[in-house]
Amino acid sequence: MNQYETVFICTPVLSEPQVKEAVTKFRDLIKANGGEMIHEEDWGMKKLAYPIQKKSTGFYHLFEFKADPAFITKMETDFRRDERVIRFMTVKLDKYAVAYSEKRRKLQKAKSEKKED
């Protein structure tokens, strides 16, 4: 199993529960196909670098997971079929990217613990 990172953008016309429903759908798809969720981030609504389908903002979400390489094509097909998703990108992480990702998560955790104090 390889480690992957997927960022996808949901259309801004959705309500918060609809976005959460879409995120849950893809999280469950990963788990149902033998994948293992490592990390998940909700980046919220952000401005797009350029208009996509006449929209200038979107809900960003990141998944970091381990999965079989054959599953990636199935997941990307589901992204293309879902009207709520306007863009997505999946990247296979090499050992350096995995190490960087772990370091980034530890820094975020330390920052959030520091804010709580």
C-alpha positions as CSV (number, residue, x, y, z in Angstrom):
1,M,0.0,0.0,0.0
2,N,1.2,3.5,-0.9
3,Q,0.6,6.7,0.9
4,Y,-1.4,9.4,-0.9
5,E,-2.6,12.9,-0.4
6,T,-5.8,14.2,-2.0
7,V,-7.0,17.8,-2.0
8,F,-10.5,18.4,-3.4
9,I,-12.6,21.5,-3.8
10,C,-16.4,21.5,-3.3
11,T,-18.6,24.0,-5.0
12,P,-19.4,27.1,-2.9
13,V,-23.2,26.9,-3.5
14,L,-23.4,24.0,-1.0
15,S,-24.5,24.4,2.6
16,E,-22.2,23.2,5.4
17,P,-24.1,19.9,5.9
18,Q,-23.9,19.1,2.2
19,V,-20.1,19.7,2.2
20,K,-19.7,17.4,5.3
21,E,-21.9,14.8,3.5
22,A,-19.5,14.9,0.5
23,V,-16.5,14.6,2.7
24,T,-18.0,11.7,4.6
25,K,-18.8,9.9,1.3
26,F,-15.2,10.0,0.2
27,R,-13.8,9.1,3.6
28,D,-16.1,6.1,3.7
29,L,-15.1,5.1,0.2
30,I,-11.4,5.0,1.2
31,K,-12.2,2.9,4.3
32,A,-14.6,0.6,2.4
33,N,-11.9,-0.2,-0.2
34,G,-9.3,-1.3,2.4
35,G,-7.6,2.2,2.7
36,E,-6.4,3.7,6.0
37,M,-7.0,7.3,6.8
38,I,-3.9,8.9,8.3
39,H,-4.9,12.6,8.5
40,E,-7.7,14.9,7.4
41,E,-7.9,18.7,7.2
42,D,-10.8,21.0,6.5
43,W,-9.4,24.2,5.1
44,G,-12.8,25.8,4.8
45,M,-13.9,28.2,2.1
46,K,-11.1,29.9,0.2
47,K,-10.7,32.1,-2.9
48,L,-9.7,30.2,-6.0
49,A,-6.6,31.3,-8.0
50,Y,-8.8,31.5,-11.1
51,P,-12.5,31.0,-11.8
52,I,-13.7,27.4,-12.2
53,Q,-17.2,26.9,-13.7
54,K,-17.8,30.7,-13.1
55,K,-17.1,30.2,-9.3
56,S,-14.4,32.2,-7.5
57,T,-14.5,30.4,-4.1
58,G,-14.7,26.8,-2.9
59,F,-14.6,24.5,0.1
60,Y,-11.1,22.9,0.3
61,H,-10.5,19.6,2.0
62,L,-7.4,17.4,2.4
63,F,-7.1,13.6,2.9
64,E,-3.9,11.8,3.7
65,F,-4.3,8.0,3.4
66,K,-2.8,4.7,2.6
67,A,-4.4,2.7,-0.2
68,D,-3.8,0.2,-3.0
69,P,-2.7,1.9,-6.2
70,A,-5.6,0.4,-8.2
71,F,-8.1,2.1,-5.9
72,I,-6.9,5.6,-6.9
73,T,-8.5,5.4,-10.4
74,K,-11.8,4.3,-8.8
75,M,-11.7,7.2,-6.3
76,E,-10.9,9.7,-9.0
77,T,-13.7,8.4,-11.2
78,D,-16.1,9.0,-8.2
79,F,-14.7,12.6,-7.9
80,R,-15.4,13.2,-11.5
81,R,-19.0,11.9,-11.2
82,D,-19.8,13.9,-8.1
83,E,-21.3,17.3,-9.1
84,R,-20.3,18.8,-5.7
85,V,-16.6,18.5,-6.5
86,I,-15.2,21.0,-8.9
87,R,-11.5,20.1,-8.7
88,F,-9.3,17.4,-7.1
89,M,-5.7,16.3,-7.1
90,T,-4.2,13.1,-5.8
91,V,-0.4,12.8,-5.2
92,K,1.6,9.7,-4.2
93,L,3.9,10.7,-1.3
94,D,7.5,9.5,-1.4
95,K,9.4,8.9,1.8
96,Y,10.5,12.6,2.0
97,A,7.0,13.9,1.6
98,V,5.8,11.4,4.2
99,A,8.4,12.7,6.7
100,Y,7.5,16.3,5.9
101,S,3.8,15.6,6.4
102,E,4.5,14.0,9.8
103,K,6.6,17.0,10.8
104,R,3.9,19.4,9.7
105,R,1.2,17.5,11.7
106,K,3.4,17.6,14.8
107,L,3.9,21.3,14.4
108,Q,0.2,21.9,14.0
109,K,-0.6,19.8,17.0
110,A,2.0,21.8,19.1
111,K,0.5,25.1,17.9
112,S,-3.0,24.0,18.8
113,E,-1.9,22.8,22.3
114,K,-0.1,26.1,22.8
115,K,-3.2,28.1,21.9
116,E,-5.2,26.2,24.5
117,D,-2.9,27.2,27.3
